[in-house]
């Protein structure tokens, strides 16, 4: 015969929740540094740009002045561009790419487009009027050496103290990973395109 009293699941749940709360409260109390954050989204999985645009939406919701430079996309309309163009007073939106490199098939043209995009991005990173800057697919331009990595590192380090910057794209250089405050690597598990499903508005476009 088992004389062990039945477990009080509600009490156990409250005890675990209280321990978790105390842990989180201690971590919050230790986070006393108030400055701009450098976020890096990389990896082969889907969602790098989507995450960046989610942070852009949040920043606009808080009334921040934002800037976007898209380094690769440009040859086709995207849902994010159509939506965020609705905030001209808060957002400077620049689509600077010539499209995917397998479409352009012109390295000189791709380099020129990336350099023009970087000129815009560098001005944003040096301007304290920008609270949030999203450099979409910049990692691609870095991997292909269209933009110098050291130039990006210097500009990010020298940016205004309160400015947030988000850089996206697969293949982020290790030096950029080291410099970032928050790094997320998206891992590909499955993708509808590999099953023959075409790109869908609202999901890819």
KEDONU-190027 format. One line per field, with one value per atom (N, C-alpha, C): z, x, y; residue number from 1; atom name; chain. Coordinates in steps of 0.1 Angstrom, whole numbers. Last residue first. Example, Ala and Ser with C-alpha at 12.3 -4.5 7.8 and 13.67 -1.06 7.14 Angstrom:
2
up [71_71_79_78_78_78]
east [128_137_129_132_123_132]
north [-22_-11_0_-57_-45_-33]
pos [2_2_2_1_1_1]
site [N_CA_C_N_CA_C]
unit [A_A_A_A_A_A]
//
This chain:
205
up [-502_-509_-502_-485_-491_-497_-473_-467_-472_-488_-473_-466_-516_-510_-495_-520_-517_-512_-544_-534_-533_-550_-554_-543_-541_-538_-541_-542_-555_-553_-520_-523_-536_-517_-521_-524_-508_-521_-526_-481_-490_-505_-461_-469_-480_-429_-441_-448_-414_-412_-424_-411_-420_-417_-385_-390_-399_-378_-383_-389_-352_-364_-367_-337_-339_-352_-314_-326_-326_-299_-300_-313_-303_-289_-289_-325_-322_-308_-329_-326_-321_-336_-323_-319_-360_-350_-336_-375_-372_-361_-376_-369_-366_-391_-377_-369_-414_-410_-395_-421_-414_-411_-437_-439_-432_-446_-443_-444_-431_-442_-438_-414_-417_-429_-387_-399_-402_-369_-372_-386_-344_-357_-359_-324_-326_-341_-308_-320_-321_-287_-285_-297_-297_-286_-284_-332_-320_-309_-343_-344_-332_-343_-341_-342_-348_-335_-333_-375_-364_-350_-388_-388_-377_-384_-379_-378_-397_-383_-377_-424_-416_-401_-430_-430_-422_-428_-418_-418_-450_-437_-426_-479_-470_-456_-502_-492_-483_-518_-525_-516_-508_-508_-517_-504_-518_-520_-477_-481_-495_-478_-472_-476_-491_-498_-491_-472_-486_-493_-451_-450_-463_-458_-459_-458_-456_-466_-467_-444_-449_-459_-419_-431_-436_-401_-406_-419_-373_-387_-390_-351_-355_-370_-348_-336_-339_-364_-366_-353_-356_-358_-361_-356_-344_-345_-382_-379_-367_-390_-384_-380_-402_-390_-383_-425_-414_-401_-439_-435_-424_-444_-436_-431_-461_-448_-439_-484_-477_-463_-490_-488_-481_-494_-483_-480_-519_-507_-494_-535_-534_-521_-532_-527_-526_-544_-530_-524_-571_-563_-548_-577_-578_-570_-576_-567_-566_-596_-583_-573_-618_-615_-601_-617_-616_-613_-621_-608_-607_-633_-637_-624_-630_-637_-641_-620_-626_-635_-610_-619_-627_-591_-603_-613_-573_-582_-593_-570_-567_-577_-572_-573_-570_-568_-582_-584_-540_-547_-561_-526_-533_-542_-512_-519_-529_-483_-495_-500_-463_-469_-482_-434_-447_-452_-413_-419_-432_-404_-394_-400_-426_-416_-406_-440_-446_-436_-438_-427_-431_-459_-453_-442_-465_-472_-467_-453_-445_-452_-473_-460_-453_-494_-496_-483_-482_-487_-489_-474_-464_-469_-499_-490_-479_-528_-516_-507_-562_-551_-540_-575_-574_-562_-574_-587_-587_-548_-555_-569_-524_-530_-537_-514_-524_-531_-494_-502_-514_-481_-486_-497_-454_-466_-470_-433_-439_-452_-403_-416_-421_-380_-385_-399_-350_-364_-369_-329_-332_-347_-319_-323_-327_-313_-302_-306_-338_-328_-316_-349_-354_-344_-334_-332_-337_-344_-330_-327_-371_-367_-353_-367_-373_-370_-358_-349_-354_-382_-369_-359_-398_-401_-389_-386_-387_-389_-391_-377_-377_-419_-412_-398_-424_-427_-420_-413_-409_-411_-421_-411_-406_-429_-432_-420_-425_-423_-427_-425_-438_-437_-408_-409_-422_-389_-399_-400_-375_-379_-391_-349_-362_-364_-334_-336_-349_-311_-324_-325_-293_-294_-309_-274_-285_-287_-237_-250_-261_-205_-214_-226_-182_-193_-203_-163_-160_-171_-154_-167_-166_-129_-133_-146_-128_-119_-123_-146_-149_-141_-131_-143_-148_-109_-107_-119_-122_-116_-113_-131_-141_-134_-105_-114_-125_-96_-88_-97_-115_-113_-106_-109_-122_-121_-84_-86_-99_-90_-81_-82_-106_-111_-103_-87_-98_-105_-69_-64_-76_-85_-80_-75_-91_-102_-97_-65_-72_-83_-60_-52_-58_-80_-80_-72_-72_-85_-85_-45_-48_-60_-46_-48_-51_-19_-33_-34_3_1_-13_4_0_-3_10_20_16_-8_-10_0_0_0_0]
east [70_70_63_67_80_81_42_51_65_29_27_36_26_25_22_49_35_36_66_66_53_53_58_58_64_54_60_83_77_66_96_85_78_112_119_108_94_99_106_90_80_85_115_111_101_128_120_117_150_145_137_176_166_162_180_183_172_193_181_186_209_212_199_213_204_207_229_230_221_235_225_227_257_252_243_285_271_268_312_309_294_311_318_314_298_292_298_318_305_298_338_341_328_326_328_331_300_314_316_270_276_291_254_269_275_224_231_246_210_216_224_210_205_213_213_219_215_202_200_205_209_211_209_200_199_202_216_211_211_229_215_209_254_253_239_260_255_251_288_274_270_312_312_298_306_312_311_296_287_293_319_307_297_337_340_328_323_326_329_323_310_313_350_342_329_356_362_355_343_339_344_334_345_340_312_314_325_315_310_312_321_332_328_303_307_318_298_304_309_287_300_306_263_273_286_251_254_264_248_257_261_227_241_251_200_209_223_192_187_196_197_205_202_179_179_186_182_186_186_168_168_172_171_170_172_186_181_182_199_185_178_227_219_204_243_233_225_258_266_256_241_248_256_234_224_231_257_252_242_259_269_264_237_237_247_245_233_233_268_269_257_257_265_267_244_236_244_266_257_248_278_285_276_258_261_269_260_247_250_286_282_269_284_293_289_266_262_271_281_268_264_302_305_292_288_295_297_260_269_276_237_249_259_211_218_230_204_195_203_222_220_211_219_231_229_187_196_207_187_181_191_200_197_190_192_198_193_180_192_197_155_157_168_150_158_160_131_132_139_128_134_137_100_109_115_82_91_102_69_74_83_60_71_77_47_52_63_41_30_34_61_61_50_56_63_64_40_35_42_58_44_38_79_81_67_67_72_74_60_50_55_79_77_66_86_79_78_119_105_99_145_140_125_153_151_144_175_162_160_201_199_186_199_211_209_179_179_190_178_185_185_158_160_168_154_159_161_133_140_145_125_128_137_98_112_114_73_76_90_68_73_76_62_51_55_87_78_66_97_103_94_80_80_85_88_74_73_115_112_98_111_117_115_101_93_98_123_111_101_139_143_132_123_126_130_125_112_113_151_146_133_151_161_156_134_130_140_148_139_136_183_168_160_209_203_188_222_219_211_213_220_216_211_203_209_222_226_218_220_214_218_232_235_230_215_219_221_222_217_223_219_225_218_222_212_218_228_234_223_217_217_222_207_208_206_202_216_218_175_181_196_170_165_173_180_186_182_162_176_183_138_139_154_143_141_143_144_155_155_118_130_142_103_102_114_111_114_113_100_115_119_73_80_95_69_67_74_73_81_81_51_65_75_29_32_46_31_32_35_27_40_42_1_12_25_-12_-13_-2_-6_-1_-1_2_-6_0_2_9_0_-10_-11_-4_13_1_1_22_26_14_15_11_15_6_13_7_9_0_9]
north [371_383_394_348_352_366_355_346_348_375_375_365_354_368_366_327_332_346_308_318_325_274_287_297_242_253_266_222_227_237_216_207_211_238_225_214_257_258_245_251_248_248_237_249_244_227_224_237_238_224_219_260_255_240_282_269_264_314_307_293_327_319_311_358_347_340_378_371_359_409_398_391_425_423_410_419_421_419_412_426_428_385_389_404_387_380_384_401_407_400_381_394_402_361_359_372_372_370_369_354_366_363_338_338_350_356_344_346_386_378_366_418_405_398_439_435_421_467_453_450_490_486_471_519_504_501_546_540_525_558_554_547_566_557_551_566_573_562_544_550_557_532_546_552_505_508_523_507_502_506_516_524_520_495_508_517_474_473_487_484_482_481_484_497_496_458_467_480_447_443_453_464_460_458_450_460_455_428_440_452_403_413_425_384_385_396_389_376_377_415_413_400_410_419_418_394_389_397_411_400_394_428_433_422_422_414_420_454_441_434_471_469_455_494_480_479_514_513_498_538_524_523_565_557_542_591_578_569_613_615_601_609_607_608_593_604_601_573_584_595_555_551_562_570_567_563_569_582_580_541_548_561_537_531_538_551_555_550_536_550_556_511_513_528_515_512_515_518_529_527_493_505_517_477_475_487_487_488_487_480_494_496_452_459_474_447_443_450_455_462_459_437_451_459_412_415_430_401_412_417_386_380_391_390_401_396_365_372_383_358_349_354_379_379_369_394_384_383_431_417_407_453_450_437_474_462_461_494_497_486_510_497_499_527_527_513_548_534_534_563_565_551_571_561_565_589_583_574_599_609_602_576_585_595_550_558_568_534_541_551_517_530_539_494_504_517_479_483_495_476_482_487_463_477_484_439_448_462_428_432_442_439_430_436_437_443_434_431_428_435_440_437_433_442_454_452_428_429_442_437_427_428_457_456_447_482_468_466_501_500_485_522_509_510_540_539_525_559_547_548_573_576_565_559_562_565_553_567_570_527_536_550_518_519_527_517_527_529_495_508_519_474_478_492_474_477_482_466_479_483_441_451_465_430_430_440_432_441_441_412_426_436_390_394_408_389_391_395_384_397_400_358_368_382_337_346_357_304_316_324_294_293_306_298_294_293_328_314_311_358_351_336_389_377_370_409_402_390_441_428_422_463_457_443_488_474_471_518_511_497_516_521_513_511_517_523_486_494_498_469_484_492_441_447_462_431_432_440_430_440_442_409_423_433_388_392_406_388_391_395_382_395_398_356_366_380_343_343_354_348_353_354_334_349_355_308_314_329_305_304_310_308_317_317_285_299_309_265_266_280_271_271_272_268_281_282_240_250_263_230_227_237_238_243_241_222_237_243_196_201_216_180_192_199_145_157_168_125_129_143_109_117_122_75_88_97_49_59_73_22_34_45_-12_0_12]
pos [205_205_205_204_204_204_203_203_203_202_202_202_201_201_201_200_200_200_199_199_199_198_198_198_197_197_197_196_196_196_195_195_195_194_194_194_193_193_193_192_192_192_191_191_191_190_190_190_189_189_189_188_188_188_187_187_187_186_186_186_185_185_185_184_184_184_183_183_183_182_182_182_181_181_181_180_180_180_179_179_179_178_178_178_177_177_177_176_176_176_175_175_175_174_174_174_173_173_173_172_172_172_171_171_171_170_170_170_169_169_169_168_168_168_167_167_167_166_166_166_165_165_165_164_164_164_163_163_163_162_162_162_161_161_161_160_160_160_159_159_159_158_158_158_157_157_157_156_156_156_155_155_155_154_154_154_153_153_153_152_152_152_151_151_151_150_150_150_149_149_149_148_148_148_147_147_147_146_146_146_145_145_145_144_144_144_143_143_143_142_142_142_141_141_141_140_140_140_139_139_139_138_138_138_137_137_137_136_136_136_135_135_135_134_134_134_133_133_133_132_132_132_131_131_131_130_130_130_129_129_129_128_128_128_127_127_127_126_126_126_125_125_125_124_124_124_123_123_123_122_122_122_121_121_121_120_120_120_119_119_119_118_118_118_117_117_117_116_116_116_115_115_115_114_114_114_113_113_113_112_112_112_111_111_111_110_110_110_109_109_109_108_108_108_107_107_107_106_106_106_105_105_105_104_104_104_103_103_103_102_102_102_101_101_101_100_100_100_99_99_99_98_98_98_97_97_97_96_96_96_95_95_95_94_94_94_93_93_93_92_92_92_91_91_91_90_90_90_89_89_89_88_88_88_87_87_87_86_86_86_85_85_85_84_84_84_83_83_83_82_82_82_81_81_81_80_80_80_79_79_79_78_78_78_77_77_77_76_76_76_75_75_75_74_74_74_73_73_73_72_72_72_71_71_71_70_70_70_69_69_69_68_68_68_67_67_67_66_66_66_65_65_65_64_64_64_63_63_63_62_62_62_61_61_61_60_60_60_59_59_59_58_58_58_57_57_57_56_56_56_55_55_55_54_54_54_53_53_53_52_52_52_51_51_51_50_50_50_49_49_49_48_48_48_47_47_47_46_46_46_45_45_45_44_44_44_43_43_43_42_42_42_41_41_41_40_40_40_39_39_39_38_38_38_37_37_37_36_36_36_35_35_35_34_34_34_33_33_33_32_32_32_31_31_31_30_30_30_29_29_29_28_28_28_27_27_27_26_26_26_25_25_25_24_24_24_23_23_23_22_22_22_21_21_21_20_20_20_19_19_19_18_18_18_17_17_17_16_16_16_15_15_15_14_14_14_13_13_13_12_12_12_11_11_11_10_10_10_9_9_9_8_8_8_7_7_7_6_6_6_5_5_5_4_4_4_3_3_3_2_2_2_1_1_1]
site [N_CA_C_N_CA_C_N_CA_C_N_CA_C_N_CA_C_N_CA_C_N_CA_C_N_CA_C_N_CA_C_N_CA_C_N_CA_C_N_CA_C_N_CA_C_N_CA_C_N_CA_C_N_CA_C_N_CA_C_N_CA_C_N_CA_C_N_CA_C_N_CA_C_N_CA_C_N_CA_C_N_CA_C_N_CA_C_N_CA_C_N_CA_C_N_CA_C_N_CA_C_N_CA_C_N_CA_C_N_CA_C_N_CA_C_N_CA_C_N_CA_C_N_CA_C_N_CA_C_N_CA_C_N_CA_C_N_CA_C_N_CA_C_N_CA_C_N_CA_C_N_CA_C_N_CA_C_N_CA_C_N_CA_C_N_CA_C_N_CA_C_N_CA_C_N_CA_C_N_CA_C_N_CA_C_N_CA_C_N_CA_C_N_CA_C_N_CA_C_N_CA_C_N_CA_C_N_CA_C_N_CA_C_N_CA_C_N_CA_C_N_CA_C_N_CA_C_N_CA_C_N_CA_C_N_CA_C_N_CA_C_N_CA_C_N_CA_C_N_CA_C_N_CA_C_N_CA_C_N_CA_C_N_CA_C_N_CA_C_N_CA_C_N_CA_C_N_CA_C_N_CA_C_N_CA_C_N_CA_C_N_CA_C_N_CA_C_N_CA_C_N_CA_C_N_CA_C_N_CA_C_N_CA_C_N_CA_C_N_CA_C_N_CA_C_N_CA_C_N_CA_C_N_CA_C_N_CA_C_N_CA_C_N_CA_C_N_CA_C_N_CA_C_N_CA_C_N_CA_C_N_CA_C_N_CA_C_N_CA_C_N_CA_C_N_CA_C_N_CA_C_N_CA_C_N_CA_C_N_CA_C_N_CA_C_N_CA_C_N_CA_C_N_CA_C_N_CA_C_N_CA_C_N_CA_C_N_CA_C_N_CA_C_N_CA_C_N_CA_C_N_CA_C_N_CA_C_N_CA_C_N_CA_C_N_CA_C_N_CA_C_N_CA_C_N_CA_C_N_CA_C_N_CA_C_N_CA_C_N_CA_C_N_CA_C_N_CA_C_N_CA_C_N_CA_C_N_CA_C_N_CA_C_N_CA_C_N_CA_C_N_CA_C_N_CA_C_N_CA_C_N_CA_C_N_CA_C_N_CA_C_N_CA_C_N_CA_C_N_CA_C_N_CA_C_N_CA_C_N_CA_C_N_CA_C_N_CA_C_N_CA_C_N_CA_C_N_CA_C_N_CA_C_N_CA_C_N_CA_C_N_CA_C_N_CA_C_N_CA_C_N_CA_C_N_CA_C_N_CA_C_N_CA_C_N_CA_C_N_CA_C_N_CA_C_N_CA_C_N_CA_C_N_CA_C_N_CA_C_N_CA_C_N_CA_C_N_CA_C_N_CA_C_N_CA_C_N_CA_C_N_CA_C_N_CA_C_N_CA_C_N_CA_C_N_CA_C_N_CA_C_N_CA_C_N_CA_C_N_CA_C_N_CA_C_N_CA_C_N_CA_C_N_CA_C_N_CA_C_N_CA_C_N_CA_C_N_CA_C_N_CA_C_N_CA_C_N_CA_C_N_CA_C_N_CA_C]
unit [A_A_A_A_A_A_A_A_A_A_A_A_A_A_A_A_A_A_A_A_A_A_A_A_A_A_A_A_A_A_A_A_A_A_A_A_A_A_A_A_A_A_A_A_A_A_A_A_A_A_A_A_A_A_A_A_A_A_A_A_A_A_A_A_A_A_A_A_A_A_A_A_A_A_A_A_A_A_A_A_A_A_A_A_A_A_A_A_A_A_A_A_A_A_A_A_A_A_A_A_A_A_A_A_A_A_A_A_A_A_A_A_A_A_A_A_A_A_A_A_A_A_A_A_A_A_A_A_A_A_A_A_A_A_A_A_A_A_A_A_A_A_A_A_A_A_A_A_A_A_A_A_A_A_A_A_A_A_A_A_A_A_A_A_A_A_A_A_A_A_A_A_A_A_A_A_A_A_A_A_A_A_A_A_A_A_A_A_A_A_A_A_A_A_A_A_A_A_A_A_A_A_A_A_A_A_A_A_A_A_A_A_A_A_A_A_A_A_A_A_A_A_A_A_A_A_A_A_A_A_A_A_A_A_A_A_A_A_A_A_A_A_A_A_A_A_A_A_A_A_A_A_A_A_A_A_A_A_A_A_A_A_A_A_A_A_A_A_A_A_A_A_A_A_A_A_A_A_A_A_A_A_A_A_A_A_A_A_A_A_A_A_A_A_A_A_A_A_A_A_A_A_A_A_A_A_A_A_A_A_A_A_A_A_A_A_A_A_A_A_A_A_A_A_A_A_A_A_A_A_A_A_A_A_A_A_A_A_A_A_A_A_A_A_A_A_A_A_A_A_A_A_A_A_A_A_A_A_A_A_A_A_A_A_A_A_A_A_A_A_A_A_A_A_A_A_A_A_A_A_A_A_A_A_A_A_A_A_A_A_A_A_A_A_A_A_A_A_A_A_A_A_A_A_A_A_A_A_A_A_A_A_A_A_A_A_A_A_A_A_A_A_A_A_A_A_A_A_A_A_A_A_A_A_A_A_A_A_A_A_A_A_A_A_A_A_A_A_A_A_A_A_A_A_A_A_A_A_A_A_A_A_A_A_A_A_A_A_A_A_A_A_A_A_A_A_A_A_A_A_A_A_A_A_A_A_A_A_A_A_A_A_A_A_A_A_A_A_A_A_A_A_A_A_A_A_A_A_A_A_A_A_A_A_A_A_A_A_A_A_A_A_A_A_A_A_A_A_A_A_A_A_A_A_A_A_A_A_A_A_A_A_A_A_A_A_A_A_A_A_A_A_A_A_A_A_A_A_A_A_A_A_A_A_A_A_A_A_A_A_A_A_A_A_A_A_A_A_A_A_A_A_A_A_A_A_A_A_A_A_A_A_A_A_A_A_A_A_A_A_A_A_A_A_A_A_A_A_A_A_A_A_A_A_A]
//
